[in-house]
Amino acid sequence: MGDHLPLDAHIFLLDYSDDARALLDHLRLEAPDLLSSVVVITPDTEVVARLRHSGIHAACADPWDINAALDVGVERARFVAIFPENPAARADKMLRLVRGLRRLCRTAKLFAKAGTRADAERLYAAGATEVFVVAEPAPSRTGRSPRRSVVDTP
């Protein structure tokens, strides 16, 4: 699962999404020394291979399975980011995961992305440190919603 993962890893990205990729890009530019402390957990074997090739530690596992996270050492985490592509579809899984992570990583900062403000409140109550809400776009004059979304905080 997590071949050759560093014992000093303390930044865990659960699922590999555009937001996780943006965070890695930011670290490459602003704090490259932190990259050796990052572990990405994703079920996509091609993504794992690409990340490893680029020097990022990655484990091929289900990011929604707390036992898989334990297998790669998430209990050492100081920072955990859970940024799925479609947070509304994963709301219940995210809630269970945040509860489990909070029990395992009592002092870690847990960041999550929610599809609605109600989901964000549930994630905060479960122990998330910060939750980013993907706001629903306002309808246009034609009554249709524009395709792009806006990220804000509650």
C-alpha positions in Angstrom: 0.0 0.0 0.0 2.4 2.7 1.2 5.8 1.6 -0.1 8.6 3.5 1.5 6.5 6.1 3.3 8.6 8.3 5.6 8.2 7.9 9.3 8.3 11.6 9.7 5.4 12.3 7.4 2.9 14.6 9.0 0.9 16.2 6.2 -1.7 13.9 4.7 -3.9 14.6 1.7 -6.8 12.3 1.5 -7.9 11.9 -2.1 -6.2 13.6 -5.0 -8.4 16.4 -6.5 -7.7 19.7 -8.1 -7.5 21.3 -4.7 -4.9 18.7 -3.5 -2.9 19.3 -6.6 -3.1 23.1 -6.0 -1.9 22.6 -2.5 1.1 20.5 -3.7 1.9 23.2 -6.3 1.8 25.8 -3.6 4.2 23.8 -1.4 6.5 23.2 -4.3 6.8 27.0 -4.8 6.6 28.3 -1.3 7.8 25.5 1.0 9.6 22.8 -1.0 11.2 21.5 2.2 7.7 20.4 3.4 7.1 18.1 0.4 9.1 15.3 2.0 6.6 15.3 4.8 3.5 14.9 2.5 1.6 11.7 1.9 -1.2 11.5 -0.7 -3.7 8.7 -0.3 -5.7 7.9 -3.5 -7.1 4.8 -5.1 -5.8 5.8 -8.5 -2.7 3.7 -9.3 -1.7 6.0 -12.2 -1.9 9.1 -9.9 0.2 7.3 -7.3 2.8 6.4 -9.9 2.9 10.0 -11.2 3.2 11.4 -7.7 6.0 9.1 -6.8 7.8 9.8 -10.0 7.7 13.5 -9.1 9.0 12.9 -5.6 5.8 13.0 -3.7 5.0 10.1 -1.3 1.8 8.4 -2.2 -0.2 5.4 -1.1 -2.7 3.5 -3.3 -5.6 3.1 -0.9 -9.2 4.1 -0.3 -8.9 7.7 1.2 -12.4 7.2 2.9 -11.3 4.1 4.9 -9.9 5.1 8.3 -8.0 1.7 8.5 -6.3 2.5 5.2 -5.3 5.8 6.6 -3.9 4.1 9.7 -1.9 1.7 7.5 0.0 4.7 6.1 0.5 6.4 9.5 -2.1 9.1 9.6 -2.0 9.0 13.4 1.2 11.0 13.1 -0.5 13.8 11.2 -0.3 17.4 12.1 -2.3 18.5 9.1 -4.9 16.5 7.1 -6.7 17.8 4.1 -9.8 16.2 2.7 -10.7 17.9 -0.6 -12.8 15.6 -2.8 -13.8 16.7 -6.3 -17.5 16.3 -5.4 -17.9 16.9 -1.6 -21.7 16.9 -1.7 -21.7 13.3 -2.9 -19.2 12.3 -0.2 -20.8 14.2 2.7 -21.6 11.1 4.9 -18.3 9.5 4.2 -16.5 12.7 5.0 -18.4 13.1 8.3 -17.4 9.5 9.4 -13.8 10.1 8.3 -13.5 13.4 10.2 -14.9 11.8 13.3 -12.4 9.0 13.1 -9.5 11.3 12.3 -10.3 13.5 15.2 -10.2 10.5 17.6 -6.8 9.4 16.1 -5.2 12.8 15.6 -6.4 14.9 18.5 -4.1 17.8 17.8 -4.0 17.7 14.0 -5.5 20.5 11.9 -8.3 18.9 9.8 -9.2 20.8 6.7 -12.2 19.7 4.6 -14.3 20.8 1.7 -18.1 20.7 1.9 -20.8 21.0 -0.7 -23.2 22.9 1.5 -23.1 25.1 4.6 -25.2 22.4 6.5 -22.5 19.8 5.6 -19.9 22.3 6.8 -21.6 22.7 10.2 -21.7 18.9 10.5 -18.0 18.6 9.7 -17.1 21.3 12.3 -19.2 19.5 14.9 -17.3 16.3 14.0 -14.0 17.9 14.7 -12.8 19.7 11.5 -10.6 22.6 12.1 -11.6 24.5 9.0 -14.2 23.7 6.3 -14.3 25.3 2.9 -17.8 25.5 1.3 -18.2 25.2 -2.4 -20.9 27.8 -2.8 -23.7 27.1 -5.3 -23.5 29.6 -8.1 -26.2 32.2 -8.4 -28.7 31.6 -11.2 -28.2 33.7 -14.3 -31.0 35.7 -15.9 -31.9 32.7 -17.9 -32.5 30.7 -14.8 -29.6 28.4 -15.3 -26.6 28.3 -13.0 -23.2 29.1 -14.4 -20.8 26.2 -14.5 -18.0 27.6 -12.4 -18.2 27.5 -8.6 -16.9 29.8 -6.0 -15.0 28.7 -2.8 -15.8 30.6 0.3 -15.6 30.0 4.1 -18.6 29.9 6.4 
